[in-house]
Every structure is written in C-alpha cells, then in structure tokens.
Amino acid sequence: MSLPDYKSADKQSAPAVPHSPVVQLNVGGHLFSTALSTLRKHPDSQLAELFSGQPKLRTDAQGRYFIDRDGSHFGAVLQFLRSDQLPADNIQQVYREAVHFNIKPLIKRLEETPQLFGELVGRQQFLSRVPHYKENIEVLIRIARAEAIAARHSTIMICVLRTEEDLGFYDNAVNSLEADKESVVTFGPWKAVPSVQDLLDCVKTDIESKGYKVNIQPHVIEKSFLSRSYNFFYKLVFTWW
C-alpha cells in the first residue's frame, strides 16, 4: 500500500500563479483590485516579491489574496504605484506602509514632504543628540503608571541640563530638591541649537503620541539666603481621568 504524497497535495492546494492581469486583494478586510504589473512595478519592493513567481500569500474564502495588515492606507500606496501621486493626508501613516512594503521611491518622496522633512531632518536629528532620550520617555511612562493607583494624576520630576556647564551643577541642584531624588529623570546635555523649551515640547509630543494626556510645569525651588537657585527642574503631570 503506497503512502499519500503530501508534498504533491501541498503543491495542488497552494494558490496558483495569477494568470489574470487583474489581482483581487484583501488587505486586513479592505478590498482592492489592481493590475499585477502595478504590484510588480518596483522589483525590490515586498509587494513585487510577493507576486513574483509563485504568490506567497494565502487566499480568503472568495479567492482574494490576503495580506494580514491594516489596509486603511493601502489605497494610497496603490495610488502611488499607479500614478506616482502622493497622498494629501495621513502622510506619516502612509510612510509606515511604504517602509513596511519597502517601496523605496515612495519612501523617498514622502521623506521630502514638509510633514516628514521637519520631523526626520529637524526633530529626530536633534533628539538623536540628546543622550538616552527614547529610554527616558519609556522610564517616565513606567513611573507614571506605577504611581497611578487610586490617583487622578501622576507627577514626575524631570531635570533638563542644556549644557556641560549645567551638568557640573547637577549634584548640588538635585540635593536642593525636597522631592524623591531617586525618581528624577534627567535629559541632556546636548550639542545642538534647540532650547530647553524645544526639548520639553518634544517630551510632551512623544508621550501624547502614545495616547497619554500630560502637561509640563516649571518646578520652582525656594531660594534661601545662602543657596543658589536652579531652574533645571520641571514637573511632568499625567492626567488619568
């Protein structure tokens, strides 16, 4: 008795190479029809790879090729592939799709738009010069969540040191605090033009982009007759409800 040829069965059940020049797509529940040549327009893209030779995708119940990704902005990607037209809205969301599908001409064109140029060339280049910036953002969120139990607000002290000279006063400045010194999160110093306020704006923007509601207030330390006053400290307040 011969055993079943599972390898042959797998080959028979796999989706066939699309002979039609029109391809039906299901991208996370969003339905699209497009030309096979459109998907293959940029040979080094992930879409071209998926539809070159044997398609590397499963099909849904209606026989459409299924891409398991949110398809909300896939239409803008197809529009660019069809006509080189850039979207007018949702630039950052379309950019993420372009990066995911490795469509290099679309990535380059989007990076040249005002919306992304300022973010990538200006803000992100600045933040790359602020030591441990991304790690500090995660620490702030982690501390705030730990302090949220049975509370409406979480307040965290941050210290912003703009220059190496400021860094030299750090120990004295922290010792002047009445707050818990162990929980102070410090940013800086950095070698770039943006100011302390610019850094604070970035902190607020990046935390709020994760869905949190925050505000930042200067922390004023009462100056005694013999001590120096430091303006390095700010209160970052999370509001939960």
Buried (B, 14 or more C-beta within 10 A) or exposed (E): EEEEEEEEEEEEEEBEEBEEEEBBBBBEEBEBEBBBEBBBBBEEBBBBBBBBEEBEBEBBEEEBBBBEBBBBBBBBBBBBBEEEEBBEEBBEBBBEBBEEBBBEBBBEBBBEBEBBEEBBEEBEEBBEEBEEBEEBBEBBBEBBEEBBEEEEBBBBBBBBBBEEEBBEBBEEBBEBBEBEEEBBBBBBBBEBEBEBEBBBBBBBEBBEEEEBEBEBEEBEBEEEEEEEEBEBBBBBBBEEE
